[in-house]
Amino acid sequence: MKLAHISDLHLGKTLYNYSLIEDQEYILEQIVGILVEKKVDVLMIAGDVFDKNVAPEAGLKVFRKFLNRLVESKIKVLIISGNHDSAERLTFGGEFMTEKGIFFSKVYDGQIDPVSFEDEYGPVNFYLLPFIKPQIVSHYIEDEKIDTYEEAVQFAVKNMNLNTSERNVILAHQNILSAKRCESEENIIGGLDAVSDAVFKDFDYTALGHIHSQQKIGKNNVFFCGTPLKYSVSEFDQEKKMPIISLAEKGKLDIEMIPLIPKRDLRKITGTLEEILSNAKNDPNNHEDFIDITLTNEDEVMDALASLRTVYPNVLKLSYDNKASRAAENIENFSGVNEKKPLEIFETFYQSRRGAEMSEEQRTYIQSLIEKIWGEN
């Protein structure tokens, strides 16, 4: 049996006020093409289908089209809700879709029964665990105390009553203790929402969502597939891929990573304004890409953003890397302010911001302003 694993679609998301809906529709169409080409039997979507609890109309339209294409291609679909989704809204009407081969996780009620499919090696049992918190699980327990995310997920897994002689796969949307994070993710202080990957040790494959960078966790087949698109500047050097899992008999599987090529990439460009504008003429990449620009000009350039957008219309943000910006990162020391003269205070401030000492002409000018404001004494 062949499986594919995606998560964190975040349909309806914006990036620095740029709508990504066209890029999301493009990558989902590409995913369908890959699934058909690779003859995938089951697609697993591990949560955060939408970016908001109330799904935007455009996101709903794109997701509906995506599901229709999968049904037409006779690919079964397993979907769980993530922390960005509303479990109730996402799963509404899900029972009517099972006949089409689309299976949604139900709102957690203390018990999860598997969705099972057969191949030449026997059954494969899929457990659809939606995003859960301790308070959600505690509602269904009388004789146990659930205080942590770890305890909540442990309880949910224990109640699944796995037949470990068969092949078992779980879809989950939880943070893992050792996972590397990106800027585009929600971050709970102290990692209080994180659980150990050991919770999933009895599964042949764990299809995780929630973390946006692709990574394998621990010794078992516990995988974050990552987002299909780059959703923050911190992901600019990542190559997004989709895992294709070939399940053979119990204990044997093979994972192939298939690159996902975006409609518009997210890139970083560094240089002076003059260099960037000149090099843009021979830039072999898509000029419509989302660009994070770092200018190295020593002085701020008037209308730099407008000039850059004449060659790269989708510049996300503009920052500087020069003496002034590096100096601004240093911790400023204004101790003894009451004992210093106004000019001395201004000199300290200037040096912290510009990374250089004031010239004699600048000192004379600032001193003249001080005298006008406060008087000669």
C-alpha positions, -999 to +999 in steps of 0.1 A: +000+000+000+013+035-009+006+064+014+014+101+011+017+125+040+010+163+040-001+188+067-004+224+076-019+236+044-031+268+062-055+276+033-063+313+033-030+323+049-014+357+040+024+365+040+031+401+048-004+409+035+001+390+003-026+364-003-012+329-009-045+314-022-032+311-058+000+296-046-018+271-024-042+261-052-012+256-075+007+234-051-024+213-043-029+206-080+008+196-082+003+172-053-027+155-070-005+150-101+023+134-080-002+111-062-016+099-095+018+094-111+031+075-080-001+055-078-007+065-042-036+047-024-041+069+006-034+106+013-030+116+050-036+152+059-023+158+094-042+189+105-043+227+100-062+225+068-072+261+072-054+291+087-083+302+109-110+285+129-135+301+106-123+290+071-123+318+045-145+313+014-115+312-009-099+285+012-131+264+013-134+267-025-098+255-031-101+226-006-134+215-022-117+214-056-088+195-041-110+168-026-130+165-058-098+158-077-088+132-052-122+114-054-120+115-092-086+099-090-099+072-065-074+082-038-087+077-003-082+107+020-077+108+058-080+142+075-076+153+111-082+188+126-052+208+139-050+236+164-058+262+137-089+243+126-123+242+143-128+204+149-166+208+147-166+229+115-140+208+097-157+175+105-193+187+098-209+163+074-178+141+074-200+109+078-215+116+044-181+117+027-169+082+038-187+066+008-165+088-014-134+076+004-129+108+025-125+102+063-124+130+089-113+127+125-143+131+148-144+156+176-124+138+204-147+119+227-123+096+245-123+068+220-108+065+185-116+036+163-094+029+133-101+033+096-088+001+081-079-008+045-066-041+031-038-050+008-019-082-001-002-081+033-034-078+053-051-048+071-035-014+077-052+004+106-052+042+106-059+061+138-071+097+133-061+117+164-072+154+162-053+181+180-059+176+218-052+194+250-052+181+286-085+198+293-102+182+263-091+147+274-099+153+311-135+158+302-138+121+294-119+107+324-131+101+359-105+081+376-073+096+361-058+131+364-046+147+331-023+177+336+000+177+307-001+173+269+021+142+273-005+126+296-033+135+273-017+119+242-006+089+262-042+083+274-056+087+238-031+062+224-036+037+253-074+038+246-068+028+210-061-008+220-036-014+192-032-049+177+006-047+174+008-077+152-009-057+125+003-026+107-008+006+125-005+042+113-015+073+133-022+108+122-016+134+149-012+171+153+011+177+183+044+194+191+073+170+199+100+178+225+130+177+201+114+193+171+129+223+154+105+252+149+100+280+124+088+316+128+054+308+112+043+285+140+025+292+172+049+288+201+038+280+236+064+293+261+086+267+276+073+240+252+045+230+276+025+217+247+053+192+236+051+154+240+078+127+237+080+108+204+080+076+226+043+080+229+041+068+192+066+039+195+040+012+187+030+026+153+046+016+120+044+052+108+034+084+126+022+112+103+026+144+122+014+179+116+020+212+135+057+218+129+064+236+096+099+222+088+102+187+076+120+163+100+122+128+114+120+125+151+138+098+171+145+062+160+109+053+151+091+063+119+078+096+134+077+123+108+068+159+104+062+164+067+063+202+070+043+227+051+039+224+013+049+260+010+072+284+028+052+304+053+079+325+069+112+341+059+129+316+083+120+289+058+137+305+028+165+278+025+142+248+030+132+225+001+096+214+006+090+178+000+062+153+003+069+118+018+056+088-002+055+058+021+054+023+006+041-002+032+050-039+028+046-066+054+048-057+091+080-039+099+090-031+064+084+003+047+102+026+023+100+064+023+106+085-009+108+123-006+092+141-036+101+178-041+073+203-043+079+232-067+061+264-057+045+289-082+064+316-064+094+308-042+105+327-011+141+341-015+166+363+003+187+389-016+215+409+000+235+438-015+235+475-022+205+489-040+226+495-071+239+459-071+205+444-067+189+465-094+218+457-118+219+420-110+181+417-114+185+420-152+203+386-153+184+369-124+174+335-138+148+330-111+112+341-112+110+378-106+075+372-091+090+353-062+085+366-027+117+385-018+133+394+016+158+422+008+187+432+029+205+464+018+241+470+026+242+507+018+258+526+046+231+553+044+194+548+041+181+551+005+151+572-002+123+553-019+144+521-019+113+499-016+096+515-045+127+511-067+131+474-057+095+467-066+100+478-101+121+446-106+107+424-078+071+433-073+066+410-044+092+423-020+081+412+015+103+435+036+134+456+035+161+458+062+196+471+064+229+455+073+255+482+078+275+499+106+243+516+119+222+485+120+249+464+136+256+491+162+218+493+170+219+457+180+244+464+207+232+470+243+232+508+249+249+521+280+234+554+292+246+551+328+254+583+346+230+603+324+224+629+351+262+636+353+266+640+315+262+671+293+234+670+266+261+668+238+278+638+255+245+620+257+237+627+221+272+615+210+266+582+228+232+578+212+246+587+177+274+562+180+250+534+191+228+540+161+254+549+134+284+528+145+307+558+141+317+589+160+302+623+152+323+647+130+334+680+144+308+697+121+281+676+135+291+683+171+290+720+164+256+718+147+241+697+176+256+720+202+240+750+185+206+733+186+211+724+223+219+761+231+188+772+212+166+748+232+181+750+267+202+781+266+239+785+267+242+771+302 
